């Protein structure tokens, strides 16, 4: 799908930066009915618009209201259903659509894990395993590593400290892979570093965690800007770390 179709709904025409926060969600949400009206017989453009909406919602996941998280889950369901239906068309689908489907499974897994119970963590593992299965058909090392790290993360909810060590290793491998593939200043690398720092803290390596978070925050502010979703995520993690540290002093 030509990027010219998507870009007006995700990039500012003046500064060419991605729309952020509630503005990004509002614009992406309006994209969906626009596509429905303008391309009633198209089978691929609706998936593009729904995917943009789902990504906009998930970019603010930590700050979403429950109703918005349910909306993200419904959107993920529709994406999976449409892509499965499209597979029966005569022309083969580009690999991009497999990536979208895997992201939809990831969204379900994130929502399930967020519920905070052992049972919901087990559901999250199932969704992350579905994402892994899709990524393995594409054979992208970074996506496979991400899916495995998510599985280990969710399992740590009900398998205890032993799995925390496994999750630490998976998180470190993912962070190092993204540095090698994307560079230290990429937003996905920074987010992987945030998750690695979280696992360092969980395994009683607090000094390393705080040092990494401080470095990530400075990089994110400089490269992405102080209001970027990734910057806000790192800042929130560092703030939680400091609050807990002061509590136990």
N, C-alpha and C positions, 0 to 999 in steps of 0.2 A: 504494500500500500504506500503510495507516494507520501513523503513526509509533508508535502505542501498541504495535504488534506488535514493532517493533525496539528501542524505547528501553530496555526492561529488560535487554537484552543488550549495550548500549553505554554506558549512563549510570548513574552511581551514584544510587540512589533517594533518598539522603540529601542529597548536595551537588550533584547534577545535573551533575557533571563527567564527561567521557568517560573510560572506563577506559583506562589507559595501560600501555605496556610489556608484560611477560609476562602480567600479569593480563588485559589486553585481549585478548591472543591466546588465552589459556585459555578465557575466557568465550565469545568468538566461535566457537572451535572446538567447544564444547559445544552451541552454538546449532544447528549443522548437523544432528547426529543427532536433536535434539529436534524440529526441523521435519519431518524425515523420518518420525518416529514419529507425530507429532500430525496431520500433514496429508499423508497418503500419496497423495491424489489431486490435490493442489494443484500447479499448474505454476509459479506465480509466487513463492510463499514460499521454495522452495528456492534460487532465485536471490538473494533478499534475504539469506538466511543465509550463502550462499557469498561474496557480495560483502562482507559484514561481516567475514568471516574473512580474505579477501584484503586488505582495507584494514588490518586489525589487523596482519597480517604485514608489509605494506609500510611501515607507520608506523615500524617498527624495522629497516628494510632494511639499514642499515649494520652492524647488530649481529647479523643473522641467521646461523645456522649454514647450511652448504650444504644440508643436508637440509630445512631450513625454506624456503630459496629454491626448492628443487624443489617443495615442497608448495604454495608460492604459485603457481608455474607451472602445476601440475596443476589447482589451483582456478580459475585464469584460463581454462584450456582448457574446463573444465566450464561455466563461466559463458557463454562464447562459444557453446558448443554448445547449451545450453539456450535461450538467447535466440534463436538462429537457428531452433530448433525451434518456439518460441512464436510466431514471426512467421507461421507457417502456420495459427494459430488464427483463428477467425472474428472476434474482437474485436481492434482495433488496439492495439498496445502503447503505453503512455505514453512520453514522451521520456526519462524517467528510465532506462529500460532501455537505450537507446542510449548514454547516458552511462556506464552500467555496462560495456557492451561495450567502449567506448573505453578505459576504465580497465583492463580486462583486457588489451587490446593493449599499453597502456602498461607494465603489469607485466611482460609478456613482453619488451618492449624494454629495460626496466631490468635484467632478469636477464641478457639477452644482452650488454648493454654492460658489465655487471659482470665478465664473463669476461675482458675486457682484451685481446682480440686484434683484429686488423684484420677477420678473418672474422666474429667475433661482433659487432663494431660494425656491419658491413654488415647482419647479421640484425636488429640493433636498429633500424636505419633503416627496414627493411621493416615492423617492428611499429609504429614511431611513425607511419609513413605510413598504415598501416591505421587507427590512432587518429585521425589528421587527417581521413581520408575520412569516418569516422563523425561527427566533430565538425562537419564542413562541412554534413552533412545537418541538424544541429540549428541551425546558424548562430549559435553562441555565440562572440563575439569573443575572450573570455578563453581559452576552451578551444582555439580555433584557434591563438592566439598561443603557448600552452603547447606544443602539438604541433609547431609550426614550430621553436620553440626547442630542443625535444628532438631533432628531426631534425638541426639544425645542430650540436648538441652531439655527437651520435654520429658525424656525418661528420668532425668535427674530429680523430677518431682516425686517419683515413687520408687526409685531404686537407691536413694541415699547417697552418702558421701563418695562411695566407690565410683559412682557414675560421674560425680563432679570432676574427678581426675580425668576421666575419659573426655568429658566435655571441655575441660581446660585444654587438653591436647588438640581436640578438634577445632576449638576456637583459635588457638595459636596457628594451626596449619592454615586455616582459612584466611586469617589476617596476613600471614606471610605470603600466601598465594596472591592475594589482592595487591599487596605491595609490588610483587614481581610483575603482575599482569597490568595493573592500572596506575601504579605509582602511589606515593604516600599522600598526595593531595586530593585524590579522587574521593567523592562523597561516599562511595560504597566501601572504600578502604577505611575511611574514618569510622563509619558505622560498624564495620567488622572489628576495628580496634576497640570501640566502646564495649562491644560484647565480650571481647577477650579480657578487657579490664574487669568486667563484671565477674567473670570466672576466676580471675586472679584473686579478687576480693573474697569470693566464696571459698577459696582454698587457702585462706589466711595468708595471702601475699599482698597485704594492703598497701605497703609502701610502693611496690611495683605498680599496683593498680592506679594509685593516685598520680604517680609520675607519668604514666601513660595517658591518663585522662587529661592531665594538665597540658601535655604536649598536643594531644588531639584537639583540645579546645582552641589553643592558640592557632593551630593550622587551619581549623575550620573557620574561625573568625576571619583570618587573613584571606583565605581562598574563596570561601562560600559566602561570607558575610555574617554579621552578628545575629540576623533574624532568620537565617536559613533553618529549615527543619532539622537538618543534621547537627548544626551548631547547638540548637536548643536541646536536642537529645543528649549530647555530650555534657552540656552545662547542667542539665537536670541530674544526670548520673553522678557528676562530681559533687553537686549540692547534696544529693542523698548520701553519698559517701562521707562527706564532711559532717553532716548531721548525725549519722550513726557513730562516727568516730568520737565526736564530742559527747554523745550520750554515754559512751562507755568509759570516758576518761574519769 
